[in-house]
Amino acid sequence: MTGPAPLVYPLAGLLAEPPGERRVFPVHGAVIPLPDGLRLAEPLEGRVTIAWTNRGVLVEAHFEAAIDGQCSRCLRDVEIPIGVDLDEEALPSVELTTGAPLDTSAEPDVARLDDHHQLDVGELVGQAISLAEPIAPLCEPDCPGLCPTCGQRLGPDHEAHPDDDVDPRLEVLRGFRVDGPDETG
């Protein structure tokens, strides 16, 4: 038997209280599935605050984690630290007093409480992590990348290759030097 899904919060008690009431939920070691083929390298740590309004609930949250990735220059596997903040509204999917289904077609993209008045924050966090993923992560800020000749990682241990293989038509480019930052293109 499995336990409750991480980041699913039962809010029936909160919804019975007057608007303005809130709950704070600490998060330690939560693991959720991520979209777009992403994988968590470290579990989620953070805090979720849920406040009841006269319309639904406001979700404010902050999470820290790391995802598995690859350096965009040298292709080494790296852990990419990620910090995400959520500030979302979630609306009921059923009438709070009668349990009758509500028409959700007017706002189809809004997060919804399920028919048991539970909120799954995991999907919202997964989307936020996907959006926060860097486009070109680096293993280190000054990663030298890969050698265009042999494909090995450049660095102090990389041996130079002979220049004999240069196309004679490109020989004139050997003397090209960039003098200043304005000439880098």
N, C-alpha and C positions, 0 to 999 in steps of 0.2 A: 504494500500500500504506500502510495507516495503522499508527501505532505502538501500543504497549500503551495500554489505557484508563487514564486518570488514576485514581489511588487504588486500583489493584488490586495486591495484594502477593502474590508467590509465597512460600509458607511451608513448602514441603517440607523445606528444609534446617533450619529452626527446629524442625520437628516431629520430626526425627531426633535432636535433642539432648535432654538431660535436662530434665524440667520445671523451670521457674524461669528458663530462658534467655529473653532478650528481644532485640528488634531495634528500632532507632529509625530512622525514615524522615522526613527533612525534606521539606516540601512547599512548592514555589515556583511560582506561576503556574498552578495547576491550574484547569481549567474543567470543570464537570460540569453535567448537566441537573438542574434543580430541579423538584420537584412543585408542584402548585397554581398553575401559570401564572407562577411566579416566575422572574426572570432575574437572573443575576449581573451586576453593574455593574463589579466588580473581581474578578480571579481570587483563588482561595484561597491563603492563605499559612498555614503552620503546621507542626505536627509530629505524627507518629503513632508511638506506642510499642506494640508487640505483644509480649506475654509468653506463653510456653507453660506451660500448667498440666497436671495429670494428666487433665483433662476436655476441654479445648479451648484457646482463646486468649483472653486479656484484651486489649482494645483501649482504650487511653487516648490521647486526641487533643485538640488545641486548634487551632482554625482562626479566622482573621480574613478577612473579605471585605466586600463591599458588594453590596446588591441594589437593583434599580430599583424605585422606588415613587412614590407620589403623596402630597403633603401633604394631610392630612385636613381642613384648614381652608380653604386657598386653591387646592387642586388643582394646584399646580405640580409638575412632575417633580422628584424628589429621589433622591439616592443615600443609602441607609440603611445605615450601618455595622452589621455583624453580627459577633459573637464567639460561637462555640459550643464547648462541651466535650463530648467523648464519653467514656463509661465503660461499655463494652459487653462482653458475652461472646459469642464465636462458637464454634460447635461444628462438628466434622467432619460431612460428609454421607456419607463413605465410610470404611470401616475403614482405618486407617493402614497396616497391614501387608499386608492381602490385597486391598484395593480393593473389597471387597464393599459394596454400598449399606447404609446404616444406616437403621433405622426412625426417622423424624423426627416421627412423629405425636404423640409424647408432649410435645414442646416445639415446636409449629409456628411460634411467633412469635420464636424465637431466630435470630439471624443465623447463617448457615452458610458454611463453606468450600466451594468447589465441588469437583468430583470430581478436580481437578488440584491440590488443596490450596492454592488461591488465595483470598484474601479481598478482596472488593470493598467498600471503606469508603465509596465514593461515595454509595451509596444511604442509608447511615446518616447521612452528613453532610447530604445533601439533606433528609432528614426532620428533622434537628436545626435546620437553617436555617429550614424551614417553621414549626417550633414557636417559633423565636426571633423571627420577624417581628413587629414591633410592631403592635398592633391599630389605633392611630391615629397614624401617623408625622407629624411636623411638619417643615417646612422650616427653622424656627428656633423656639426655645422660646416666644417671644412673638408668633408669627404672628397678625396681626389678622384673618385670614379674608377672606371675600367680603362685599361690600355686598349686603344683602337687597333693595335697590331695583333696582340696575343690574347686579349680578353681577360687578363689577370688584373687584380686590383692594383692600382697605382699606389706608390708609397715609397718609403726609404728602402725597402727590400726588393723593389721591382728593378730588374736590370734593363738598361737601355737597349734598344734594337738598332741594328745598323741602318744607316740612311741610304744604303745603296739601292733600295727598291723604289726610289722616288721616280715617278713618271717624269721624263725629261721636259715635258711641257710645263710642269709645275715647279721646276728648279728655281725660277726667278722668285718664288714665294719664300725661299729659305732666308732671304735677307729682310723680309718684312718684319717690322717691329712696331708695336703700339707705343706712342710716346706719352700719351696722357689719357685721362678718363674720358675726354670728349671724343676720342677716336675709336672707341670700342663699338660704336654702331648703335 
